[in-house]
């Protein structure tokens, strides 16, 4: 199998979504995982907070659902609006 797809993970307000994008532009939905966000009283209506354990669990389920396409994935892209992200290694270091 040729690795000619991009796994796109979209971090949205209500959850994560994964799509597989082929080199010809064809898009295949793979999975969607909801998460619960809440608006902190001191930041409403401009901010939402997410529980880190909930986000980690949603991402784990989403990646498991995408694992069937593993051999065809050439790269991964992550997208979202207004999120702050830190990519951590296996030791929890940024």
C-alpha positions in Angstrom: 0.0 0.0 0.0 1.3 3.4 -0.9 1.2 6.1 1.8 -0.6 8.8 -0.1 -3.2 10.1 2.4 -3.1 12.8 5.0 -4.9 12.2 8.3 -6.6 15.5 9.2 -7.7 15.9 12.8 -10.0 18.8 13.5 -10.3 20.1 17.0 -13.7 21.8 17.2 -15.9 23.3 19.8 -17.8 20.1 20.5 -15.2 17.5 19.7 -12.6 16.0 17.5 -13.2 14.8 13.9 -10.8 12.8 11.7 -10.8 12.8 7.9 -8.6 11.0 5.5 -7.6 13.1 2.5 -6.2 11.3 -0.6 -3.7 12.7 -3.0 -6.5 13.3 -5.5 -8.4 15.4 -3.0 -11.0 12.7 -2.1 -12.1 13.1 1.5 -13.2 10.1 3.7 -14.7 10.7 7.1 -13.2 8.3 9.6 -14.5 9.2 13.1 -15.9 11.9 15.4 -15.4 12.0 19.1 -17.3 14.4 21.3 -15.9 16.2 24.3 -17.5 18.3 27.0 -16.5 21.9 27.2 -17.5 24.5 29.7 -17.5 28.3 29.9 -15.6 29.6 32.9 -17.6 32.3 34.6 -14.9 34.9 34.3 -14.5 34.4 30.5 -18.0 33.9 29.2 -18.9 34.3 26.3 -15.4 34.4 24.9 -13.7 31.2 26.2 -14.3 27.5 26.7 -12.3 25.1 28.8 -11.9 21.4 28.2 -11.0 18.7 30.7 -7.5 17.3 29.7 -8.4 13.7 30.5 -11.6 14.0 28.4 -9.6 15.4 25.5 -7.0 12.6 25.8 -9.7 9.9 25.9 -11.4 11.4 22.8 -8.1 11.5 20.9 -7.3 7.9 21.8 -10.7 6.7 20.5 -10.3 8.8 17.4 -6.8 7.4 16.6 -8.0 3.9 17.3 -10.8 4.4 14.7 -8.2 5.7 12.2 -5.8 2.8 12.8 -7.2 0.8 9.9 -5.8 3.4 7.5 -2.4 3.4 9.1 -0.5 2.0 6.1 -1.8 4.6 3.8 -1.1 7.7 5.9 1.8 9.8 4.7 1.3 12.6 7.2 -0.9 14.1 9.9 -2.4 17.6 10.0 -4.2 19.1 13.0 -6.5 22.1 12.7 -8.8 24.1 14.9 -9.7 27.6 15.8 -8.7 29.5 18.9 -7.2 26.5 20.7 -3.9 26.5 22.4 -2.1 23.2 21.9 1.0 21.6 23.3 2.4 18.5 21.7 3.9 16.2 24.3 6.3 13.3 24.0 5.9 10.0 25.8 7.4 11.5 29.0 4.8 14.4 29.0 7.4 16.9 27.9 6.5 19.6 25.4 
